[in-house]
């Protein structure tokens, strides 16, 4: 069911500063900014040989990242994303086994243009989990 690790997402109060750390200090390749109003975030991806790091900044006052940063003002790991072959089948398996899908339970299009769902952190050892169809 679960596939490769797609990315680890890090929330930051200052995307420019985070980009500078990854691009300048670490010498990593960083994508262009992408605003995702339906998710309330602005994102960039740090490309690594075996996965990606997603840097997230709140977009608007109702952003779920804003509430995360209220609790974690310096930022931090927000979620991990795993790949799945079929998001509908994955959602069914998750709910059949007692996991809760956040929001209305339906997938949305994520930053890579593919369907995603988020699973409640209380069901996954305190970690917010994103599943992305590949």
N, C-alpha and C positions, 0 to 999 in steps of 0.2 A: 504494500500500500504506500508507505512513505518512501519518497525518493531522495535525491541529493539535497544537501543544504544549498539553498538558493542564495540567501544572504542573511546577514545579521544587521539589524537596524539600530542605529544609535541616534537618540534624540539630542538635539543641541539647541541652546538658546540663541546661538549666533552661527549661522551657516557659513558666513564668510570666514570666520575664525577656524571653524572645523575644516573647511576646504584648505585653508592655508596650512594647517597642521598635517593633513594627509598629503597634499601636493608638494609642499615645500620641505617640511621636516622629514617626512617619510619617503618622499620621491614617488608617490603613487600617481597613477593616472585617474583623474576625476572627470566624470561626465558633465555635460551641461546641466544647468538647473531645469527642473521640471515642476511646474505648479500643478497640483492635483486638488482642485477645489472640492471635489466630491469626497475626498478623504481628509481635507483640512490641513494639508501639508505641502511644503516645498521640499523636493528631494534632489539629491545627487547620488550617483553610485561611484564608489571607489572600486576599480576593477583589479582583482587579484588573480593569480594563476588558477586557483581552485575554487573560488567563490567571489562574492561581492560584499562590500559594506555599504549599507544605505544610510546616508546622513539625512536626518529629518529636522525640519524647522516648522513651527506652527504657521499656518496660513489662516489668518482670521482669529477672532476671539473665541470662537466655538470649537476650535481645533482640539481633538483628543490629545494631541501632543502638548498643548498649553497646560492641561490639567496634570499631565505627567511631569512637566517641568516645574509646576508649582510644588510638587512633592520632592522633586529632584532638581533643584535650581542649576546645578552645574551640568545637567544632562546625564546620559547613561544609556545602557542597553535597553531598548524599548521592546523589541520582539525578535524572534527568529523565524525564518521562512523556509519551509520545506516544499519540494516539488512533488506533485501528484499527477498521474496521467489523466484522471477524470475527476473534476471538481464536484460534480453531482454525486458520483459514487462515493467519493471521499466524505462529503457532507453527510450522506446517509449513514455510512459506517460510523462516523463520529457520533451522530445523534443516537443511533441504535445502541451504541456502547456508553451512552450517558454523558457525552461531552456536549457543551453548549456552544453554539455558534453565536457570535455577537451580532448586533443589529437585527435586521429582519430575517436572518437565516438564509438569505439568498446571496449568491456571489455578486461581486462588483468587479469592474475592470480596474486592475492595478497599474502600477507605474510602468510595467513592461507590456501593457496592452493585453494582458491575459486575465482570465477570471481568478479572483482570490476570495478567500473567506478568512475570518479571524476567529480563533477559538479562545474561550474564556481561560484566563491564566489560572484560576482556581482548579481547573480540571487538568492542568499540566505542570504540576510542581511549582506554581507561582510564576510561570513564564507565559507571556502572551505569544501564541503561535499563529503564524499566517501559513495557509496552504495556497500554493499557486499552481494552476494547471499549466503543464508544459506540452 
